[in-house]
């Protein structure tokens, strides 16, 4: 038996195992915006490539998958040459070859995949140079595969009938839930919320940038403590210069020991800053909830296509889409909508157009904005002033309160149409 084929089989098998560990860690880890030579979490600045993180992850996955297939093929061929010497295998040699091949695949796929899933982000960061090298080496192959995917998509028409059937079933389900008299109001909202959960994006539930409470990394210790105490938030983003440069998240519980001891942390309070996670606003909240669970975090920074901060989202924001508003002793008790005689309404500027349309039985929806405050901005084309009036969907709309260029309170009055009387 020649030694060379065995060495080739061992090398290709090891390559397949490393590629499988890297691929498993890549798929198990939660994607964050990072650079290979990134600074520590307390000083990291998110690059402007946030919008491209998912395509880059897909390219790396395809490159690693192709390398694994090629390595498995090389391993099998080398083992066949080593066991048979290049001659036709006997039945016993054939069985032995199959057993060895299965064992090799088991070790390089199942065990290596489990290791990648187990170590997740740690394994992904350790194997980042290997993944980058594979992606660069196999870039032409990945590009060719993407080209074939696009050509195949053009040739094969989408199954529109299946999509239409699902949409029809969804609408029927909504009608049944809304018409069922024995279902309570809370249960009905919960069922409808679960049904629409998978289609909601982060931009619809996030805390917008203007409402974020954040800390300046250069703030003194006393100011940080006062800020955390007055905000009543358990987690607060930390920025450098502007809110567009979020560098981490400060957990209030991490300050507890220093506050009790009435002294600043020995390594400065910035040593307590934890790594922030960055996500696009188009991400579905169902996917983000799974990522929160996998990463054991409760907050993520939402970035726009230019890398700037668009807002932030917490696990509470997502859960409220299922179970309704979750309030604690520190929450503002201002109601989003107040009604009088079914004609006059006072609503918060952050009330969504979907909720407003359902509550007032009118169509306020827009493809460009999601809140009543945003709709007023869109129609006026400028910052509204308190007292301005508009006519929207059969309602007289008055801007009641504007706070720092943000519409805070809106009054709506339903227009009552009267039939003209005929002259005698």
C-alpha positions in Angstrom: 0.0 0.0 0.0 1.5 3.3 -1.1 1.9 6.0 1.5 1.2 9.0 -0.8 -2.5 8.3 -1.3 -3.0 8.0 2.4 -1.3 11.3 3.0 -3.5 12.9 0.3 -6.6 11.3 1.9 -5.6 12.6 5.4 -4.9 16.1 4.2 -8.1 16.4 2.2 -10.1 14.8 5.1 -8.6 17.4 7.5 -9.4 20.2 5.1 -13.0 19.0 4.8 -13.3 18.8 8.6 -11.9 22.4 9.1 -14.2 23.7 6.4 -17.2 22.0 8.1 -16.3 23.5 11.5 -16.0 26.9 9.9 -19.3 26.5 8.0 -21.1 25.3 11.0 -19.8 28.1 13.2 -20.7 30.6 10.4 -24.3 29.4 10.2 -24.7 29.1 14.0 -23.3 32.5 14.8 -25.4 35.7 14.7 -24.2 38.0 12.0 -22.6 41.2 13.3 -20.9 44.1 11.5 -17.2 43.5 12.2 -13.9 43.9 10.5 -11.1 41.3 10.7 -8.8 43.8 12.5 -11.6 45.3 14.6 -10.8 47.1 17.9 -12.1 45.9 21.3 -15.8 46.2 21.8 -15.6 49.4 23.8 -13.9 51.2 20.9 -15.4 49.5 17.9 -17.1 51.6 15.3 -19.5 49.9 12.9 -18.4 50.2 9.2 -20.6 51.4 6.4 -21.0 47.8 5.1 -23.9 46.9 7.4 -26.3 46.4 4.5 -23.9 43.9 2.8 -23.4 41.5 5.8 -25.9 38.8 4.7 -24.7 38.5 1.1 -21.1 38.2 2.3 -22.1 35.5 4.7 -23.8 33.6 1.9 -20.7 33.8 -0.3 -18.6 32.4 2.5 -21.0 29.6 3.1 -21.1 28.6 -0.6 -17.3 28.7 -0.8 -16.9 26.5 2.2 -19.6 24.1 0.9 -17.8 23.7 -2.4 -14.5 23.1 -0.7 -16.0 20.4 1.5 -17.5 18.6 -1.6 -14.1 18.8 -3.4 -12.2 17.6 -0.3 -14.6 14.6 0.2 -14.2 13.6 -3.4 -10.4 13.8 -3.2 -10.5 11.8 0.1 -12.6 9.1 -1.5 -10.4 8.9 -4.6 -7.2 8.7 -2.5 -8.6 6.0 -0.2 -9.7 4.0 -3.3 -6.2 4.2 -4.7 -4.6 3.4 -1.4 -6.8 0.3 -0.8 -6.8 -1.2 -4.3 -3.6 0.1 -5.8 -5.5 1.4 -8.8 -6.9 -2.1 -9.7 -10.5 -3.1 -9.7 -11.6 -3.6 -6.1 -12.6 -7.0 -4.8 -16.0 -7.3 -3.0 -14.2 -7.3 0.3 -12.2 -4.2 -0.7 -15.3 -2.6 -1.9 -17.1 -3.1 1.5 -14.0 -1.9 3.3 -13.9 1.2 1.1 -17.5 2.0 1.8 -17.0 1.6 5.5 -13.9 3.8 5.5 -15.7 6.4 3.4 -18.7 6.5 5.8 -16.5 6.8 8.8 -14.6 9.7 7.2 -17.8 11.5 6.3 -19.1 10.9 9.8 -16.0 12.5 11.4 -15.6 15.4 8.9 -19.3 16.2 8.7 -21.3 15.2 11.8 -18.7 15.7 14.5 -17.1 18.8 12.9 -20.5 20.3 12.3 -21.4 19.7 15.9 -18.2 21.4 17.0 -19.0 24.4 14.8 -22.5 24.7 16.2 -21.2 24.4 19.8 -18.5 27.1 19.6 -20.4 29.4 17.3 -18.9 32.9 17.3 -15.6 31.8 18.9 -14.9 29.2 16.2 -16.1 31.6 13.5 -13.6 34.3 14.7 -10.7 31.9 15.1 -11.3 30.4 11.6 -12.0 33.8 9.9 -8.6 33.9 8.1 -9.2 30.4 6.7 -12.7 31.3 5.6 -11.5 34.5 3.9 -8.7 32.5 2.1 -11.2 29.9 0.9 -13.7 32.6 -0.2 -11.0 34.5 -2.2 -9.6 31.3 -3.8 -13.1 30.0 -4.8 -14.6 33.4 -5.8 -14.9 32.5 -9.5 -16.7 29.3 -8.6 -19.1 31.1 -6.3 -19.7 33.8 -8.9 -20.4 31.1 -11.5 -22.9 29.4 -9.1 -24.7 32.7 -8.5 -24.9 33.2 -12.3 -26.4 29.8 -12.7 -28.9 30.5 -9.9 -30.1 33.6 -11.7 -30.4 31.9 -15.0 -32.4 29.1 -13.4 -34.7 31.5 -11.7 -35.5 33.1 -15.1 -36.2 29.7 -16.7 -38.4 28.4 -13.9 -41.5 30.5 -13.2 -42.4 31.0 -9.5 -45.2 28.9 -8.1 -47.7 31.7 -7.8 -50.7 29.4 -7.3 -49.2 28.1 -4.0 -48.6 31.7 -2.8 -52.1 32.7 -3.8 -53.5 29.7 -1.9 -51.6 30.6 1.2 -52.8 34.2 1.0 -56.4 33.1 0.6 -56.1 30.8 3.6 -54.5 33.6 5.6 -57.4 36.0 4.8 -60.0 33.3 5.6 -58.3 32.7 9.0 -58.4 36.4 9.8 -62.1 36.6 9.0 -62.9 33.5 11.1 -61.0 34.9 14.1 -62.6 38.4 13.8 -66.1 36.9 13.4 -65.9 34.4 16.2 -68.1 35.7 19.1 -66.6 33.4 21.8 -63.1 34.7 21.3 -62.2 37.5 23.7 -60.7 40.7 22.5 -57.3 39.9 24.0 -57.3 36.4 22.5 -58.3 37.7 19.1 -55.4 40.3 19.1 -53.0 37.6 20.1 -54.0 35.2 17.4 -53.9 37.9 14.7 -50.5 39.0 16.1 -49.1 35.5 15.8 -50.4 35.2 12.3 -48.8 38.4 11.1 -45.7 38.0 13.1 -43.6 36.5 10.3 -44.2 39.4 7.9 -43.3 42.2 10.3 -39.9 43.9 9.9 -37.7 45.5 12.5 -38.4 49.0 11.1 -42.0 48.6 12.2 -41.3 47.9 15.9 -37.9 49.6 16.6 -37.4 52.6 18.8 -36.5 55.4 16.3 -33.2 57.2 16.5 -34.8 60.4 17.9 -36.3 58.5 20.8 -33.1 56.6 21.8 -31.6 57.2 25.1 -27.8 56.8 24.7 -24.6 57.6 26.6 -21.6 59.5 25.4 -18.4 57.4 25.9 -16.5 60.5 27.0 -19.1 61.3 29.7 -17.7 61.4 33.3 -18.7 58.7 35.8 -21.1 60.9 37.8 -23.0 61.8 34.7 -23.3 58.2 33.5 -24.7 57.1 36.9 -27.2 60.0 36.9 -28.2 59.2 33.3 -28.8 55.5 34.0 -30.8 56.3 37.1 -33.1 58.8 35.4 -33.6 56.8 32.2 -34.8 53.6 34.1 -33.5 51.4 31.2 -31.6 48.2 31.8 -29.5 48.6 28.7 -28.3 51.8 27.0 -26.3 52.3 23.8 -22.9 54.1 24.0 -21.7 56.3 21.2 -18.7 58.4 20.2 -19.3 61.9 18.9 -22.8 61.2 17.4 -25.5 58.5 17.7 -24.4 57.3 14.3 -21.3 55.9 15.9 -22.6 53.4 18.4 -19.7 51.5 19.8 -21.3 49.2 22.4 -24.0 48.8 25.0 -23.9 49.5 28.8 -25.8 47.2 31.1 -27.2 48.9 34.2 -26.5 45.8 36.3 -22.8 46.1 35.5 -22.7 49.4 37.3 -24.3 48.0 40.5 -21.1 47.0 42.3 -19.4 50.3 41.7 -22.5 52.3 42.7 -22.9 50.4 45.9 -19.2 50.9 46.7 -19.7 54.6 45.7 -16.5 54.6 43.6 -15.7 54.6 39.9 -14.5 51.3 38.4 -10.8 50.9 38.5 -10.4 50.6 34.7 -12.9 53.5 34.0 -16.5 52.9 33.3 -15.9 52.3 29.6 -14.4 48.9 30.5 -17.9 47.8 31.3 -19.2 48.5 27.7 -20.3 45.3 26.0 -20.3 44.5 22.3 -23.2 45.8 20.2 -25.0 43.9 17.5 -26.0 45.7 14.3 -28.9 44.6 12.0 -30.7 46.0 9.0 -34.1 47.6 9.3 -35.5 45.2 6.7 -34.8 42.1 8.9 -38.0 40.2 10.0 -38.7 40.2 13.7 -39.2 36.5 13.7 -35.6 36.0 12.5 -34.4 38.6 15.0 -36.2 36.9 17.9 -34.3 33.7 17.0 -31.0 35.6 16.9 -31.8 37.1 20.4 -32.3 33.6 21.7 -29.2 32.2 20.1 -26.9 35.1 21.2 -28.6 35.5 24.6 -28.8 39.2 24.1 -31.8 41.6 24.4 -30.9 44.6 22.3 -29.6 45.3 18.7 -28.8 48.5 16.9 -30.7 49.1 13.6 -28.5 50.6 10.9 -29.5 52.0 7.5 -28.0 51.4 4.1 -25.3 54.0 4.7 -24.1 52.6 8.1 -25.8 55.3 10.2 -28.0 54.5 13.2 -31.7 54.3 12.3 -32.9 53.1 15.7 -32.7 50.2 18.1 -34.8 47.2 18.9 -35.2 45.1 22.0 -36.7 41.7 22.7 -39.5 43.5 24.5 -40.4 45.4 21.3 -40.7 42.2 19.4 -42.7 40.4 22.1 -45.1 43.3 22.3 -46.1 42.4 18.7 -47.4 39.1 20.0 -48.9 39.9 23.4 -49.6 43.7 23.2 -48.1 46.5 25.2 -45.9 45.5 28.1 -45.8 48.1 30.8 -43.8 48.4 34.0 -43.7 51.0 36.8 -41.5 53.3 34.7 -43.4 53.3 31.4 -45.2 56.4 30.2 -48.9 55.8 30.7 -49.9 58.1 27.8 -52.5 56.3 25.7 -51.9 55.9 22.0 -55.5 56.7 21.1 -58.4 58.3 22.9 -61.9 58.5 21.5 -64.9 60.7 22.1 -68.4 59.9 20.7 -66.9 57.9 17.8 -66.2 61.3 16.0 -63.2 62.9 17.7 -59.9 61.2 18.4 -56.6 62.2 20.1 -53.7 60.0 19.0 -50.0 59.8 19.6 -47.8 60.8 16.7 -46.1 57.4 16.8 -49.3 55.4 16.3 -48.9 53.2 13.3 -51.1 53.8 10.3 -52.2 50.2 10.4 -53.5 50.5 14.0 -55.0 53.9 13.2 -56.8 52.5 10.1 -58.3 49.7 12.1 -59.4 51.9 15.0 -61.0 54.6 12.9 -62.3 52.2 10.1 -60.6 54.3 7.4 -57.6 53.9 5.2 -54.6 55.9 6.3 -52.0 53.5 5.0 -49.0 54.6 3.0 -46.1 52.8 1.3 -43.6 55.4 2.3 -44.2 55.9 6.1 -45.6 53.9 9.0 -46.9 56.4 11.6 -49.4 59.2 11.6 -46.6 61.7 12.4 -44.7 60.5 9.4 -47.8 60.7 7.2 -48.2 64.4 8.2 -44.6 65.0 7.4 -45.0 63.4 4.0 -48.1 65.4 3.1 -46.7 68.7 4.2 -43.2 68.2 2.9 -41.7 70.0 5.9 -41.7 70.1 9.7 -45.3 70.6 10.9 -46.3 73.4 13.2 -48.7 73.1 16.1 -52.2 74.1 15.0 -51.8 73.2 11.3 -54.8 71.4 9.7 -55.0 68.8 7.0 -57.8 66.7 5.4 -56.9 63.0 5.3 -59.2 60.1 4.5 -62.4 62.0 5.4 -61.0 63.3 8.7 -60.0 66.8 9.7 -56.5 66.4 11.2 -55.0 69.0 13.5 -51.4 68.9 14.7 -51.7 69.5 18.5 -48.2 69.2 19.7 -44.7 69.1 18.1 -41.6 68.3 20.1 -38.2 68.8 18.5 -39.5 68.5 15.0 -41.4 65.4 15.9 -45.2 65.2 15.8 -46.2 64.2 19.4 -50.0 64.6 19.4 -52.6 64.7 16.7 -56.4 65.4 16.8 -58.7 63.9 14.3 -62.4 64.7 13.7 -64.6 62.6 11.4 -66.3 64.6 8.7 -70.0 64.0 8.9 -71.5 64.0 5.4 -75.1 65.2 5.1 -77.5 64.7 2.2 -78.5 68.0 0.5 -82.2 68.8 0.9 -84.3 69.0 -2.3 -85.9 72.4 -2.9 -89.7 72.5 -2.6 
